[in-house]
Amino acid sequence: MTDQTPTFDTLDVTVSEDGIATVRLANDPVNAISQAMRHELADTLEILREDRVRVVVVTGTPTVFSVGADVGLFEEAQEWTTAEFRRNSRVLGRVFDGLETIEKPVIAAIEGTCVGGGLELALACDVRIVAPDATLGFPEHNIGLIPGLGGCSRFVQLVGPGVAKDLIFSGDLIDGEEAADISLVERVEDDPDAAAAAYAEDLLEGPPQALGLAKRAVNTARDTDTRTAGFVESLAQSTLLQTADHEEGVAAFREDRDPEFTGE
C-alpha cells in the first residue's frame, strides 16, 4: 500500500510503507518543467524531508524524463525584470539544492529524452540510472542561453571542463551508453525504473544515518579542500560510532546474521 497524498497536477508522488518516495514527472506530453511543476517540486521537497522517507526515486515516462523548460516559458520570461527572473529561478534552484543536500539517497531513473532543465534535475540526484537509448544533453544554445541551474556547475564536476564545454558549446545530444562513458551517469540498464526500484529496496537494508552522512561527506569532498572534507568525514564517523545501528551492525557481524538497522 502506498500513500498517494497530496495530489499534484504535474507530478505523481507516492511514499511506500517502507519509506521509498517515488516522484514521477507527469506533465504531458514532454514533462516540461513549467511554473506549476516548479512550485509542485518545491512542495514535494518538503514531503521528501519527512522522517518516513528513507530513499527517493525521481523518474519520468518511458519516452521522456523531461525536456526542461519549454520555449513558452522563456517567451513569458522576456517580460520579466531581472529580479523577477532570478526570483522564479530560485524556486527550482532550491529544489535542486535540496535534493543534493538532503541526507537521503536520491536516484534518477532516466528513459527517453532528458535534456536542458530535465538533465539539470538528474544532475541534482545522487545516482543516475539510464536506458542505453536515452537522449541526454544541453541544447540551450539554440535559443541563445546556457544551462543555468547546474548544467554548467554540476555538469563539470562529473565530466570535467573539456567535455562539459564541448557538449554545451555544440549542443550535441548523447545516448545512455555515451553518458556512462563520460561519467555523466553511473549505471546503464534496459529498465531504469525497475533497476532504480531494486536499488532503492537494497538501500532500505542499510543504516539510514550512515547513508546520509556518507552523502554529506562525499559532497563536502567535492566542494571543498581535502582537510575540511577529512574533518567532516571524521566528525561523521565519530557520530555514527555512537548510534544503535553501529552497535547492531557489530553484533550482527559477530553473530553471523543480517543486521536490522532502525536509523537510531
Phi, psi and omega per residue, in radians:
M1 nan 2.470 3.139
T2 -2.175 2.701 3.075
D3 -1.628 1.990 -3.039
Q4 -1.858 0.352 3.114
T5 -1.964 2.632 -0.049
P6 -1.314 2.980 3.131
T7 -1.727 2.359 3.126
F8 -2.043 2.824 3.117
D9 -1.476 -0.539 -3.036
T10 -2.027 -0.014 -3.119
L11 -2.363 2.644 2.973
D12 -2.043 1.864 -3.055
V13 -1.970 2.169 3.091
T14 -2.290 2.653 3.049
V15 -2.255 2.054 -3.121
S16 -1.302 2.856 -3.119
E17 -1.072 -0.517 -3.123
D18 -1.565 0.002 2.963
G19 1.848 0.257 3.067
I20 -1.624 2.053 3.072
A21 -1.652 2.218 3.086
T22 -1.964 2.142 3.114
V23 -1.937 1.833 -3.118
R24 -1.812 2.115 3.087
L25 -1.185 2.241 -3.015
A26 -2.464 0.982 3.132
N27 -2.033 1.454 -3.088
D28 -1.018 2.605 0.047
P29 -1.663 -0.219 -2.995
V30 -2.203 0.300 3.134
N31 0.931 0.760 3.080
A32 -1.117 2.458 3.107
I33 -1.480 1.485 -3.119
S34 -1.383 3.066 3.054
Q35 -1.037 -0.705 3.125
A36 -1.083 -0.780 -3.136
M37 -1.134 -0.659 3.119
R38 -0.966 -0.835 -3.097
H39 -1.267 -0.586 3.094
E40 -1.238 -0.604 3.028
L41 -1.109 -0.675 3.100
A42 -1.101 -0.733 3.094
D43 -1.157 -0.663 3.135
T44 -1.129 -0.622 3.128
L45 -0.986 -0.639 3.127
E46 -1.167 -0.604 3.049
I47 -1.126 -0.752 -3.106
L48 -1.136 -0.401 3.109
R49 -1.337 -0.249 -3.081
E50 -1.138 2.584 -3.082
D51 -1.067 -0.488 -3.109
R52 -1.190 -0.327 3.133
V53 -1.580 2.208 -3.137
R54 -1.996 -0.527 3.126
V55 -2.458 2.537 -3.109
V56 -2.112 2.367 3.009
V57 -2.101 2.203 3.087
V58 -1.924 2.231 -3.055
T59 -2.580 3.030 3.115
G60 -2.230 -2.272 3.091
T61 -2.018 3.016 3.116
P62 -1.103 -0.317 -3.104
T63 -1.885 -0.331 -3.128
V64 -2.720 2.207 2.969
F65 -1.340 -1.087 3.006
S66 -3.011 2.494 3.060
V67 -1.606 0.063 -3.069
G68 1.357 -2.725 3.137
A69 -1.231 2.420 3.104
D70 -1.485 2.903 -3.068
V71 -1.059 -0.575 3.138
G72 -1.016 -0.635 3.121
L73 -1.167 -0.682 3.124
F74 -1.208 -0.574 3.054
E75 -1.128 -0.713 3.074
E76 -1.114 -0.695 -3.085
A77 -1.144 -0.355 3.099
Q78 -1.108 -0.351 3.119
E79 -1.573 -0.137 -3.120
W80 -1.452 2.667 2.932
T81 -1.343 2.915 3.088
T82 -1.013 -0.702 3.134
A83 -1.089 -0.719 3.123
E84 -1.141 -0.734 3.130
F85 -1.090 -0.787 -3.120
R86 -1.151 -0.656 3.124
R87 -1.106 -0.773 3.109
N88 -1.166 -0.666 3.123
S89 -1.132 -0.610 -3.115
R90 -1.120 -0.478 3.104
V91 -1.033 -0.896 -3.131
L92 -1.275 -0.633 3.113
G93 -1.041 -0.692 3.122
R94 -1.177 -0.579 3.071
V95 -1.117 -0.855 -3.130
F96 -1.077 -0.775 3.110
D97 -1.080 -0.673 3.141
G98 -1.128 -0.751 3.092
L99 -1.092 -0.661 -3.096
E100 -1.244 -0.541 -3.027
T101 -1.812 -0.294 3.138
I102 -1.030 2.375 -3.028
E103 -1.474 0.994 3.091
K104 -2.569 2.557 3.095
P105 -1.159 2.361 3.097
V106 -2.155 2.091 -3.051
I107 -1.961 2.302 3.041
A108 -1.770 2.219 3.051
A109 -1.872 1.977 -2.934
I110 -2.025 2.072 2.970
E111 -2.197 2.703 3.074
G112 1.176 -2.491 -3.033
T113 -1.472 2.247 3.110
C114 -2.442 1.596 -3.034
V115 -2.348 2.878 3.081
G116 0.956 -2.270 -3.134
G117 -1.091 -0.437 3.052
G118 -1.125 -0.739 3.091
L119 -1.207 -0.609 3.086
E120 -1.109 -0.632 3.038
L121 -1.083 -0.792 3.119
A122 -1.089 -0.650 3.131
L123 -1.112 -0.477 -3.138
A124 -1.356 -0.204 3.099
C125 -1.440 2.904 -3.073
D126 -1.460 -0.725 -3.101
V127 -2.326 2.300 -3.141
R128 -1.932 2.152 3.080
I129 -1.956 2.159 -2.947
V130 -2.242 2.572 3.017
A131 -1.291 2.571 -3.102
P132 -1.060 -0.516 -3.111
D133 -1.772 0.268 3.065
A134 -1.132 2.862 3.140
T135 -2.145 2.122 -3.071
L136 -2.261 2.581 3.072
G137 2.812 -3.111 -3.106
F138 -2.209 1.673 -3.130
P139 -1.604 0.323 -3.030
E140 -1.026 -0.480 -3.102
H141 -1.114 -0.322 3.121
N142 -1.121 -0.405 3.084
I143 -2.041 0.400 3.028
G144 1.288 0.490 -3.139
L145 -2.213 3.111 3.026
I146 -2.143 2.840 2.990
P147 -1.098 2.101 -2.938
G148 -1.997 0.062 -3.128
L149 -2.316 0.844 3.114
G150 2.017 -0.226 -3.123
G151 -1.177 -0.380 2.984
C152 -1.690 -0.955 -2.977
S153 -1.215 -0.804 3.123
R154 -1.375 -0.636 -3.108
F155 -1.015 -0.794 -3.082
V156 -1.123 -0.532 -3.132
Q157 -1.201 -0.444 3.135
L158 -1.557 -0.739 -2.951
V159 -1.925 -0.167 -3.103
G160 1.569 2.769 -3.024
P161 -1.154 -0.661 -3.105
G162 -1.128 -0.867 -3.135
V163 -1.144 -0.723 3.134
A164 -1.031 -0.848 -3.131
K165 -1.138 -0.690 3.138
D166 -1.030 -0.874 -3.071
L167 -1.263 -0.577 3.099
I168 -1.279 -0.756 3.101
F169 -1.026 -0.843 -2.999
S170 -1.435 -0.494 -3.029
G171 1.248 0.226 -3.127
D172 -1.096 2.506 3.076
L173 -1.802 2.466 -3.094
I174 -2.164 2.800 3.120
D175 -1.634 -3.136 -3.073
G176 -1.098 -0.675 3.136
E177 -1.114 -0.782 3.103
E178 -1.122 -0.655 3.119
A179 -1.070 -0.672 3.086
A180 -1.186 -0.666 -3.126
D181 -1.069 -0.561 -3.121
I182 -1.727 0.160 3.102
S183 1.202 0.429 3.049
L184 -1.332 -0.554 3.103
V185 -2.203 2.798 -3.073
E186 -1.705 -0.560 -3.073
R187 -2.425 2.496 3.054
V188 -2.027 2.133 -3.096
E189 -2.402 2.531 3.120
D190 -1.105 -0.574 3.133
D191 -2.191 1.477 -3.083
P192 -1.027 -0.643 3.121
D193 -1.038 -0.865 -3.132
A194 -1.131 -0.717 3.137
A195 -1.123 -0.717 3.126
A196 -1.156 -0.694 3.118
A197 -1.110 -0.738 3.121
A198 -1.156 -0.709 3.107
Y199 -1.072 -0.790 3.138
A200 -1.075 -0.730 3.111
E201 -1.065 -0.724 3.110
D202 -1.095 -0.700 -3.124
L203 -1.162 -0.457 3.091
L204 -1.095 -0.403 3.125
E205 -1.367 -0.209 -3.087
G206 -1.527 2.951 3.108
P207 -1.361 2.020 -3.023
P208 -0.984 -0.765 -3.115
Q209 -1.145 -0.680 -3.140
A210 -1.157 -0.699 3.109
L211 -1.118 -0.774 -3.126
G212 -1.125 -0.734 -3.126
L213 -1.303 -0.512 3.025
A214 -1.086 -0.748 3.092
K215 -1.048 -0.796 -3.132
R216 -1.110 -0.730 -3.112
A217 -1.169 -0.739 3.139
V218 -1.151 -0.757 3.112
N219 -1.081 -0.661 3.111
T220 -1.142 -0.715 3.109
A221 -1.086 -0.625 3.111
R222 -1.202 -0.625 -2.941
D223 -1.704 -0.156 -3.028
T224 -2.495 -2.979 -3.098
D225 -1.395 2.842 -3.048
T226 -1.080 -0.679 -3.104
R227 -1.138 -0.788 3.121
T228 -1.125 -0.766 3.132
A229 -1.078 -0.700 3.113
G230 -1.125 -0.627 3.091
F231 -1.122 -0.797 3.133
V232 -1.094 -0.735 3.120
E233 -1.048 -0.812 3.141
S234 -1.145 -0.714 3.126
L235 -1.115 -0.723 3.107
A236 -1.085 -0.748 -3.134
Q237 -1.113 -0.720 -3.141
S238 -1.142 -0.548 3.064
T239 -1.204 -0.778 -3.100
L240 -1.170 -0.510 3.129
L241 -1.062 -0.389 -3.099
Q242 -1.711 0.140 -3.078
T243 -1.584 2.715 3.064
A244 -1.149 -0.557 3.130
D245 -1.120 -0.663 3.083
H246 -1.118 -0.768 3.115
E247 -1.054 -0.733 3.120
E248 -1.150 -0.684 3.137
G249 -1.091 -0.752 3.112
V250 -1.140 -0.769 3.139
A251 -1.087 -0.729 -3.136
A252 -1.129 -0.681 3.099
F253 -1.084 -0.800 -3.123
R254 -1.139 -0.586 -3.078
E255 -1.630 0.056 3.094
D256 0.973 0.906 3.113
R257 -2.433 2.942 3.081
D258 -1.334 2.371 3.126
P259 -1.261 2.694 3.068
E260 -2.079 1.614 -3.072
F261 -1.437 2.511 -3.097
T262 -2.078 -0.169 -3.061
G263 1.531 0.070 3.138
E264 -1.642 nan nan
